[in-house]
Amino acid sequence: MKASVIQRIINEELQRLNEMRMTKGFRKATENYQELMVKQQNLKKKFVNEKNPKKREKLKKELIALHKKVQKAEDVFNRALMGEPIDPTEI
């Protein structure tokens, strides 16, 4: 085989591998979104288990504030998802 043919095959494989990897922005958005979702789940558990009305009210306010952060992280995640390269064979 000629060197040019081998080089072309290597380039095609490298391009395919690059398409399979998550981009840095998508990975960061995913990690941030997951982290906030876990925090929200834990806070919801605390809220449900709390019996003291004053503490429940404080947890409720924290949940509302965290929910806004989760919504923003979800928007960032969706934008990053739209920017990801898509392999047509996977559709």
PDB file as gemmi writes it, atoms N, CA and C in Angstrom:
CRYST1    1.000    1.000    1.000  90.00  90.00  90.00 P 1                      
ATOM      1  N   MET A   1       0.838  -1.184   0.000  1.00  0.00           N  
ATOM      2  CA  MET A   1       0.000   0.000   0.000  1.00  0.00           C  
ATOM      3  C   MET A   1       0.880   1.242   0.000  1.00  0.00           C  
ATOM      4  N   LYS A   2       0.363   2.249  -0.622  1.00  0.00           N  
ATOM      5  CA  LYS A   2       1.088   3.502  -0.674  1.00  0.00           C  
ATOM      6  C   LYS A   2       0.915   4.264   0.637  1.00  0.00           C  
ATOM      7  N   ALA A   3       1.892   5.082   0.904  1.00  0.00           N  
ATOM      8  CA  ALA A   3       1.870   5.878   2.132  1.00  0.00           C  
ATOM      9  C   ALA A   3       0.677   6.834   2.152  1.00  0.00           C  
ATOM     10  N   SER A   4       0.288   7.350   0.988  1.00  0.00           N  
ATOM     11  CA  SER A   4      -0.834   8.288   0.931  1.00  0.00           C  
ATOM     12  C   SER A   4      -2.157   7.596   1.288  1.00  0.00           C  
ATOM     13  N   VAL A   5      -2.304   6.341   0.883  1.00  0.00           N  
ATOM     14  CA  VAL A   5      -3.520   5.589   1.200  1.00  0.00           C  
ATOM     15  C   VAL A   5      -3.575   5.307   2.701  1.00  0.00           C  
ATOM     16  N   ILE A   6      -2.456   4.916   3.254  1.00  0.00           N  
ATOM     17  CA  ILE A   6      -2.390   4.643   4.697  1.00  0.00           C  
ATOM     18  C   ILE A   6      -2.671   5.913   5.491  1.00  0.00           C  
ATOM     19  N   GLN A   7      -2.093   7.020   5.046  1.00  0.00           N  
ATOM     20  CA  GLN A   7      -2.304   8.297   5.726  1.00  0.00           C  
ATOM     21  C   GLN A   7      -3.776   8.704   5.668  1.00  0.00           C  
ATOM     22  N   ARG A   8      -4.432   8.477   4.523  1.00  0.00           N  
ATOM     23  CA  ARG A   8      -5.842   8.817   4.377  1.00  0.00           C  
ATOM     24  C   ARG A   8      -6.696   7.986   5.337  1.00  0.00           C  
ATOM     25  N   ILE A   9      -6.401   6.694   5.455  1.00  0.00           N  
ATOM     26  CA  ILE A   9      -7.136   5.812   6.358  1.00  0.00           C  
ATOM     27  C   ILE A   9      -6.948   6.251   7.804  1.00  0.00           C  
ATOM     28  N   ILE A  10      -5.726   6.599   8.162  1.00  0.00           N  
ATOM     29  CA  ILE A  10      -5.442   7.062   9.525  1.00  0.00           C  
ATOM     30  C   ILE A  10      -6.205   8.349   9.814  1.00  0.00           C  
ATOM     31  N   ASN A  11      -6.212   9.272   8.856  1.00  0.00           N  
ATOM     32  CA  ASN A  11      -6.930  10.539   9.039  1.00  0.00           C  
ATOM     33  C   ASN A  11      -8.433  10.306   9.207  1.00  0.00           C  
ATOM     34  N   GLU A  12      -8.997   9.387   8.434  1.00  0.00           N  
ATOM     35  CA  GLU A  12     -10.424   9.082   8.550  1.00  0.00           C  
ATOM     36  C   GLU A  12     -10.749   8.499   9.926  1.00  0.00           C  
ATOM     37  N   GLU A  13      -9.891   7.619  10.413  1.00  0.00           N  
ATOM     38  CA  GLU A  13     -10.111   7.014  11.727  1.00  0.00           C  
ATOM     39  C   GLU A  13      -9.982   8.051  12.846  1.00  0.00           C  
ATOM     40  N   LEU A  14      -9.005   8.933  12.744  1.00  0.00           N  
ATOM     41  CA  LEU A  14      -8.838   9.986  13.741  1.00  0.00           C  
ATOM     42  C   LEU A  14     -10.036  10.928  13.750  1.00  0.00           C  
ATOM     43  N   GLN A  15     -10.550  11.249  12.576  1.00  0.00           N  
ATOM     44  CA  GLN A  15     -11.716  12.114  12.482  1.00  0.00           C  
ATOM     45  C   GLN A  15     -12.928  11.429  13.113  1.00  0.00           C  
ATOM     46  N   ARG A  16     -13.088  10.138  12.873  1.00  0.00           N  
ATOM     47  CA  ARG A  16     -14.202   9.384  13.452  1.00  0.00           C  
ATOM     48  C   ARG A  16     -14.097   9.357  14.980  1.00  0.00           C  
ATOM     49  N   LEU A  17     -12.875   9.160  15.492  1.00  0.00           N  
ATOM     50  CA  LEU A  17     -12.676   9.150  16.944  1.00  0.00           C  
ATOM     51  C   LEU A  17     -12.958  10.515  17.560  1.00  0.00           C  
ATOM     52  N   ASN A  18     -12.571  11.580  16.888  1.00  0.00           N  
ATOM     53  CA  ASN A  18     -12.839  12.934  17.378  1.00  0.00           C  
ATOM     54  C   ASN A  18     -14.336  13.217  17.436  1.00  0.00           C  
ATOM     55  N   GLU A  19     -15.087  12.698  16.468  1.00  0.00           N  
ATOM     56  CA  GLU A  19     -16.533  12.902  16.461  1.00  0.00           C  
ATOM     57  C   GLU A  19     -17.196  12.150  17.608  1.00  0.00           C  
ATOM     58  N   MET A  20     -16.605  11.049  18.043  1.00  0.00           N  
ATOM     59  CA  MET A  20     -17.184  10.246  19.105  1.00  0.00           C  
ATOM     60  C   MET A  20     -16.955  10.857  20.485  1.00  0.00           C  
ATOM     61  N   ARG A  21     -15.937  11.667  20.628  1.00  0.00           N  
ATOM     62  CA  ARG A  21     -15.622  12.288  21.917  1.00  0.00           C  
ATOM     63  C   ARG A  21     -16.554  13.451  22.195  1.00  0.00           C  
ATOM     64  N   MET A  22     -16.809  13.659  23.472  1.00  0.00           N  
ATOM     65  CA  MET A  22     -17.588  14.833  23.869  1.00  0.00           C  
ATOM     66  C   MET A  22     -16.670  16.046  23.825  1.00  0.00           C  
ATOM     67  N   THR A  23     -17.228  17.156  23.427  1.00  0.00           N  
ATOM     68  CA  THR A  23     -16.442  18.377  23.444  1.00  0.00           C  
ATOM     69  C   THR A  23     -16.276  18.846  24.889  1.00  0.00           C  
ATOM     70  N   LYS A  24     -15.302  19.690  25.102  1.00  0.00           N  
ATOM     71  CA  LYS A  24     -15.006  20.181  26.449  1.00  0.00           C  
ATOM     72  C   LYS A  24     -16.197  20.932  27.038  1.00  0.00           C  
ATOM     73  N   GLY A  25     -16.833  21.751  26.239  1.00  0.00           N  
ATOM     74  CA  GLY A  25     -17.978  22.520  26.715  1.00  0.00           C  
ATOM     75  C   GLY A  25     -19.155  21.635  27.100  1.00  0.00           C  
ATOM     76  N   PHE A  26     -19.379  20.592  26.302  1.00  0.00           N  
ATOM     77  CA  PHE A  26     -20.481  19.675  26.598  1.00  0.00           C  
ATOM     78  C   PHE A  26     -20.199  18.887  27.872  1.00  0.00           C  
ATOM     79  N   ARG A  27     -18.965  18.445  28.023  1.00  0.00           N  
ATOM     80  CA  ARG A  27     -18.595  17.690  29.225  1.00  0.00           C  
ATOM     81  C   ARG A  27     -18.765  18.552  30.472  1.00  0.00           C  
ATOM     82  N   LYS A  28     -18.320  19.808  30.387  1.00  0.00           N  
ATOM     83  CA  LYS A  28     -18.432  20.719  31.525  1.00  0.00           C  
ATOM     84  C   LYS A  28     -19.902  21.002  31.849  1.00  0.00           C  
ATOM     85  N   ALA A  29     -20.715  21.217  30.829  1.00  0.00           N  
ATOM     86  CA  ALA A  29     -22.136  21.478  31.032  1.00  0.00           C  
ATOM     87  C   ALA A  29     -22.826  20.267  31.656  1.00  0.00           C  
ATOM     88  N   THR A  30     -22.453  19.076  31.209  1.00  0.00           N  
ATOM     89  CA  THR A  30     -23.042  17.851  31.737  1.00  0.00           C  
ATOM     90  C   THR A  30     -22.682  17.662  33.202  1.00  0.00           C  
ATOM     91  N   GLU A  31     -21.415  17.850  33.526  1.00  0.00           N  
ATOM     92  CA  GLU A  31     -20.976  17.676  34.912  1.00  0.00           C  
ATOM     93  C   GLU A  31     -21.649  18.683  35.839  1.00  0.00           C  
ATOM     94  N   ASN A  32     -21.739  19.926  35.394  1.00  0.00           N  
ATOM     95  CA  ASN A  32     -22.371  20.970  36.203  1.00  0.00           C  
ATOM     96  C   ASN A  32     -23.854  20.659  36.416  1.00  0.00           C  
ATOM     97  N   TYR A  33     -24.535  20.251  35.358  1.00  0.00           N  
ATOM     98  CA  TYR A  33     -25.956  19.937  35.446  1.00  0.00           C  
ATOM     99  C   TYR A  33     -26.197  18.753  36.382  1.00  0.00           C  
ATOM    100  N   GLN A  34     -25.371  17.718  36.265  1.00  0.00           N  
ATOM    101  CA  GLN A  34     -25.509  16.552  37.144  1.00  0.00           C  
ATOM    102  C   GLN A  34     -25.282  16.933  38.606  1.00  0.00           C  
ATOM    103  N   GLU A  35     -24.264  17.729  38.850  1.00  0.00           N  
ATOM    104  CA  GLU A  35     -23.936  18.152  40.218  1.00  0.00           C  
ATOM    105  C   GLU A  35     -25.102  18.915  40.844  1.00  0.00           C  
ATOM    106  N   LEU A  36     -25.683  19.833  40.081  1.00  0.00           N  
ATOM    107  CA  LEU A  36     -26.802  20.612  40.605  1.00  0.00           C  
ATOM    108  C   LEU A  36     -28.037  19.740  40.823  1.00  0.00           C  
ATOM    109  N   MET A  37     -28.252  18.778  39.955  1.00  0.00           N  
ATOM    110  CA  MET A  37     -29.406  17.881  40.115  1.00  0.00           C  
ATOM    111  C   MET A  37     -29.270  17.040  41.385  1.00  0.00           C  
ATOM    112  N   VAL A  38     -28.065  16.576  41.682  1.00  0.00           N  
ATOM    113  CA  VAL A  38     -27.833  15.801  42.905  1.00  0.00           C  
ATOM    114  C   VAL A  38     -28.073  16.679  44.134  1.00  0.00           C  
ATOM    115  N   LYS A  39     -27.579  17.904  44.093  1.00  0.00           N  
ATOM    116  CA  LYS A  39     -27.810  18.830  45.209  1.00  0.00           C  
ATOM    117  C   LYS A  39     -29.309  19.059  45.408  1.00  0.00           C  
ATOM    118  N   GLN A  40     -30.018  19.222  44.313  1.00  0.00           N  
ATOM    119  CA  GLN A  40     -31.453  19.454  44.391  1.00  0.00           C  
ATOM    120  C   GLN A  40     -32.172  18.234  44.983  1.00  0.00           C  
ATOM    121  N   GLN A  41     -31.780  17.045  44.581  1.00  0.00           N  
ATOM    122  CA  GLN A  41     -32.395  15.835  45.125  1.00  0.00           C  
ATOM    123  C   GLN A  41     -32.158  15.730  46.627  1.00  0.00           C  
ATOM    124  N   ASN A  42     -30.934  15.987  47.051  1.00  0.00           N  
ATOM    125  CA  ASN A  42     -30.622  15.920  48.478  1.00  0.00           C  
ATOM    126  C   ASN A  42     -31.403  16.959  49.279  1.00  0.00           C  
ATOM    127  N   LEU A  43     -31.522  18.146  48.717  1.00  0.00           N  
ATOM    128  CA  LEU A  43     -32.264  19.199  49.394  1.00  0.00           C  
ATOM    129  C   LEU A  43     -33.752  18.854  49.481  1.00  0.00           C  
ATOM    130  N   LYS A  44     -34.289  18.228  48.439  1.00  0.00           N  
ATOM    131  CA  LYS A  44     -35.690  17.803  48.475  1.00  0.00           C  
ATOM    132  C   LYS A  44     -35.913  16.744  49.555  1.00  0.00           C  
ATOM    133  N   LYS A  45     -34.970  15.839  49.700  1.00  0.00           N  
ATOM    134  CA  LYS A  45     -35.080  14.810  50.746  1.00  0.00           C  
ATOM    135  C   LYS A  45     -35.096  15.454  52.129  1.00  0.00           C  
ATOM    136  N   LYS A  46     -34.184  16.413  52.332  1.00  0.00           N  
ATOM    137  CA  LYS A  46     -34.147  17.113  53.624  1.00  0.00           C  
ATOM    138  C   LYS A  46     -35.464  17.838  53.882  1.00  0.00           C  
ATOM    139  N   PHE A  47     -35.978  18.472  52.834  1.00  0.00           N  
ATOM    140  CA  PHE A  47     -37.231  19.225  52.961  1.00  0.00           C  
ATOM    141  C   PHE A  47     -38.387  18.306  53.345  1.00  0.00           C  
ATOM    142  N   VAL A  48     -38.494  17.170  52.685  1.00  0.00           N  
ATOM    143  CA  VAL A  48     -39.582  16.231  52.956  1.00  0.00           C  
ATOM    144  C   VAL A  48     -39.476  15.651  54.358  1.00  0.00           C  
ATOM    145  N   ASN A  49     -38.269  15.383  54.824  1.00  0.00           N  
ATOM    146  CA  ASN A  49     -38.071  14.758  56.130  1.00  0.00           C  
ATOM    147  C   ASN A  49     -38.138  15.741  57.298  1.00  0.00           C  
ATOM    148  N   GLU A  50     -38.044  17.024  57.018  1.00  0.00           N  
ATOM    149  CA  GLU A  50     -38.022  18.033  58.081  1.00  0.00           C  
ATOM    150  C   GLU A  50     -39.419  18.240  58.660  1.00  0.00           C  
ATOM    151  N   LYS A  51     -39.494  18.283  59.993  1.00  0.00           N  
ATOM    152  CA  LYS A  51     -40.779  18.480  60.682  1.00  0.00           C  
ATOM    153  C   LYS A  51     -40.953  19.902  61.199  1.00  0.00           C  
ATOM    154  N   ASN A  52     -39.841  20.559  61.489  1.00  0.00           N  
ATOM    155  CA  ASN A  52     -39.880  21.919  62.026  1.00  0.00           C  
ATOM    156  C   ASN A  52     -40.305  22.901  60.914  1.00  0.00           C  
ATOM    157  N   PRO A  53     -41.411  23.634  61.108  1.00  0.00           N  
ATOM    158  CA  PRO A  53     -41.909  24.549  60.066  1.00  0.00           C  
ATOM    159  C   PRO A  53     -40.925  25.654  59.682  1.00  0.00           C  
ATOM    160  N   LYS A  54     -40.158  26.151  60.654  1.00  0.00           N  
ATOM    161  CA  LYS A  54     -39.193  27.220  60.346  1.00  0.00           C  
ATOM    162  C   LYS A  54     -38.058  26.686  59.476  1.00  0.00           C  
ATOM    163  N   LYS A  55     -37.590  25.504  59.804  1.00  0.00           N  
ATOM    164  CA  LYS A  55     -36.528  24.902  58.996  1.00  0.00           C  
ATOM    165  C   LYS A  55     -37.042  24.531  57.608  1.00  0.00           C  
ATOM    166  N   ARG A  56     -38.298  24.080  57.546  1.00  0.00           N  
ATOM    167  CA  ARG A  56     -38.897  23.748  56.245  1.00  0.00           C  
ATOM    168  C   ARG A  56     -38.971  24.989  55.356  1.00  0.00           C  
ATOM    169  N   GLU A  57     -39.333  26.103  55.964  1.00  0.00           N  
ATOM    170  CA  GLU A  57     -39.431  27.351  55.205  1.00  0.00           C  
ATOM    171  C   GLU A  57     -38.057  27.761  54.669  1.00  0.00           C  
ATOM    172  N   LYS A  58     -37.041  27.600  55.489  1.00  0.00           N  
ATOM    173  CA  LYS A  58     -35.671  27.918  55.050  1.00  0.00           C  
ATOM    174  C   LYS A  58     -35.254  26.992  53.900  1.00  0.00           C  
ATOM    175  N   LEU A  59     -35.544  25.696  54.039  1.00  0.00           N  
ATOM    176  CA  LEU A  59     -35.213  24.741  52.987  1.00  0.00           C  
ATOM    177  C   LEU A  59     -36.000  25.030  51.707  1.00  0.00           C  
ATOM    178  N   LYS A  60     -37.224  25.492  51.866  1.00  0.00           N  
ATOM    179  CA  LYS A  60     -38.060  25.832  50.714  1.00  0.00           C  
ATOM    180  C   LYS A  60     -37.427  26.970  49.913  1.00  0.00           C  
ATOM    181  N   LYS A  61     -36.942  27.977  50.628  1.00  0.00           N  
ATOM    182  CA  LYS A  61     -36.278  29.100  49.957  1.00  0.00           C  
ATOM    183  C   LYS A  61     -35.008  28.644  49.242  1.00  0.00           C  
ATOM    184  N   GLU A  62     -34.264  27.751  49.881  1.00  0.00           N  
ATOM    185  CA  GLU A  62     -33.048  27.213  49.260  1.00  0.00           C  
ATOM    186  C   GLU A  62     -33.397  26.406  48.006  1.00  0.00           C  
ATOM    187  N   LEU A  63     -34.485  25.644  48.090  1.00  0.00           N  
ATOM    188  CA  LEU A  63     -34.924  24.865  46.931  1.00  0.00           C  
ATOM    189  C   LEU A  63     -35.308  25.761  45.761  1.00  0.00           C  
ATOM    190  N   ILE A  64     -35.987  26.840  46.051  1.00  0.00           N  
ATOM    191  CA  ILE A  64     -36.394  27.768  44.995  1.00  0.00           C  
ATOM    192  C   ILE A  64     -35.172  28.391  44.327  1.00  0.00           C  
ATOM    193  N   ALA A  65     -34.201  28.807  45.142  1.00  0.00           N  
ATOM    194  CA  ALA A  65     -32.977  29.396  44.597  1.00  0.00           C  
ATOM    195  C   ALA A  65     -32.196  28.369  43.773  1.00  0.00           C  
ATOM    196  N   LEU A  66     -32.121  27.153  44.287  1.00  0.00           N  
ATOM    197  CA  LEU A  66     -31.392  26.103  43.574  1.00  0.00           C  
ATOM    198  C   LEU A  66     -32.105  25.728  42.281  1.00  0.00           C  
ATOM    199  N   HIS A  67     -33.420  25.767  42.288  1.00  0.00           N  
ATOM    200  CA  HIS A  67     -34.185  25.443  41.088  1.00  0.00           C  
ATOM    201  C   HIS A  67     -33.848  26.399  39.941  1.00  0.00           C  
ATOM    202  N   LYS A  68     -33.671  27.665  40.275  1.00  0.00           N  
ATOM    203  CA  LYS A  68     -33.295  28.653  39.252  1.00  0.00           C  
ATOM    204  C   LYS A  68     -31.925  28.330  38.667  1.00  0.00           C  
ATOM    205  N   LYS A  69     -30.988  27.903  39.525  1.00  0.00           N  
ATOM    206  CA  LYS A  69     -29.661  27.517  39.050  1.00  0.00           C  
ATOM    207  C   LYS A  69     -29.743  26.280  38.158  1.00  0.00           C  
ATOM    208  N   VAL A  70     -30.596  25.347  38.540  1.00  0.00           N  
ATOM    209  CA  VAL A  70     -30.763  24.118  37.755  1.00  0.00           C  
ATOM    210  C   VAL A  70     -31.334  24.457  36.383  1.00  0.00           C  
ATOM    211  N   GLN A  71     -32.280  25.365  36.330  1.00  0.00           N  
ATOM    212  CA  GLN A  71     -32.859  25.764  35.050  1.00  0.00           C  
ATOM    213  C   GLN A  71     -31.803  26.390  34.141  1.00  0.00           C  
ATOM    214  N   LYS A  72     -30.956  27.240  34.710  1.00  0.00           N  
ATOM    215  CA  LYS A  72     -29.892  27.859  33.913  1.00  0.00           C  
ATOM    216  C   LYS A  72     -28.910  26.800  33.422  1.00  0.00           C  
ATOM    217  N   ALA A  73     -28.552  25.863  34.299  1.00  0.00           N  
ATOM    218  CA  ALA A  73     -27.632  24.794  33.915  1.00  0.00           C  
ATOM    219  C   ALA A  73     -28.251  23.910  32.833  1.00  0.00           C  
ATOM    220  N   GLU A  74     -29.551  23.702  32.906  1.00  0.00           N  
ATOM    221  CA  GLU A  74     -30.240  22.900  31.897  1.00  0.00           C  
ATOM    222  C   GLU A  74     -30.211  23.603  30.543  1.00  0.00           C  
ATOM    223  N   ASP A  75     -30.388  24.922  30.559  1.00  0.00           N  
ATOM    224  CA  ASP A  75     -30.306  25.689  29.315  1.00  0.00           C  
ATOM    225  C   ASP A  75     -28.911  25.600  28.707  1.00  0.00           C  
ATOM    226  N   VAL A  76     -27.889  25.729  29.541  1.00  0.00           N  
ATOM    227  CA  VAL A  76     -26.510  25.624  29.065  1.00  0.00           C  
ATOM    228  C   VAL A  76     -26.260  24.222  28.507  1.00  0.00           C  
ATOM    229  N   PHE A  77     -26.763  23.214  29.202  1.00  0.00           N  
ATOM    230  CA  PHE A  77     -26.612  21.832  28.754  1.00  0.00           C  
ATOM    231  C   PHE A  77     -27.275  21.636  27.390  1.00  0.00           C  
ATOM    232  N   ASN A  78     -28.487  22.134  27.229  1.00  0.00           N  
ATOM    233  CA  ASN A  78     -29.192  21.972  25.951  1.00  0.00           C  
ATOM    234  C   ASN A  78     -28.484  22.695  24.810  1.00  0.00           C  
ATOM    235  N   ARG A  79     -27.942  23.881  25.097  1.00  0.00           N  
ATOM    236  CA  ARG A  79     -27.185  24.599  24.070  1.00  0.00           C  
ATOM    237  C   ARG A  79     -25.917  23.836  23.698  1.00  0.00           C  
ATOM    238  N   ALA A  80     -25.249  23.270  24.695  1.00  0.00           N  
ATOM    239  CA  ALA A  80     -24.036  22.494  24.425  1.00  0.00           C  
ATOM    240  C   ALA A  80     -24.381  21.227  23.651  1.00  0.00           C  
ATOM    241  N   LEU A  81     -25.517  20.641  23.948  1.00  0.00           N  
ATOM    242  CA  LEU A  81     -25.954  19.433  23.252  1.00  0.00           C  
ATOM    243  C   LEU A  81     -26.207  19.722  21.778  1.00  0.00           C  
ATOM    244  N   MET A  82     -26.780  20.875  21.502  1.00  0.00           N  
ATOM    245  CA  MET A  82     -27.048  21.248  20.110  1.00  0.00           C  
ATOM    246  C   MET A  82     -25.749  21.486  19.328  1.00  0.00           C  
ATOM    247  N   GLY A  83     -24.694  21.861  20.020  1.00  0.00           N  
ATOM    248  CA  GLY A  83     -23.418  22.127  19.364  1.00  0.00           C  
ATOM    249  C   GLY A  83     -22.551  20.904  19.167  1.00  0.00           C  
ATOM    250  N   GLU A  84     -22.990  19.762  19.695  1.00  0.00           N  
ATOM    251  CA  GLU A  84     -22.206  18.527  19.566  1.00  0.00           C  
ATOM    252  C   GLU A  84     -22.269  17.998  18.143  1.00  0.00           C  
ATOM    253  N   PRO A  85     -21.125  17.499  17.654  1.00  0.00           N  
ATOM    254  CA  PRO A  85     -21.156  16.875  16.314  1.00  0.00           C  
ATOM    255  C   PRO A  85     -21.962  15.575  16.369  1.00  0.00           C  
ATOM    256  N   ILE A  86     -22.774  15.352  15.344  1.00  0.00           N  
ATOM    257  CA  ILE A  86     -23.635  14.182  15.303  1.00  0.00           C  
ATOM    258  C   ILE A  86     -23.204  13.285  14.144  1.00  0.00           C  
ATOM    259  N   ASP A  87     -23.080  12.000  14.448  1.00  0.00           N  
ATOM    260  CA  ASP A  87     -22.770  11.011  13.426  1.00  0.00           C  
ATOM    261  C   ASP A  87     -24.090  10.559  12.802  1.00  0.00           C  
ATOM    262  N   PRO A  88     -24.299  10.768  11.514  1.00  0.00           N  
ATOM    263  CA  PRO A  88     -25.581  10.403  10.888  1.00  0.00           C  
ATOM    264  C   PRO A  88     -25.911   8.917  10.983  1.00  0.00           C  
ATOM    265  N   THR A  89     -24.917   8.077  11.151  1.00  0.00           N  
ATOM    266  CA  THR A  89     -25.188   6.637  11.247  1.00  0.00           C  
ATOM    267  C   THR A  89     -25.782   6.262  12.585  1.00  0.00           C  
ATOM    268  N   GLU A  90     -25.676   7.142  13.608  1.00  0.00           N  
ATOM    269  CA  GLU A  90     -26.205   6.859  14.931  1.00  0.00           C  
ATOM    270  C   GLU A  90     -27.650   7.275  15.104  1.00  0.00           C  
ATOM    271  N   ILE A  91     -28.180   7.971  14.127  1.00  0.00           N  
ATOM    272  CA  ILE A  91     -29.568   8.471  14.224  1.00  0.00           C  
ATOM    273  C   ILE A  91     -30.543   7.368  13.937  1.00  0.00           C  
TER     274      ILE A  91                                                      
END                                                                             
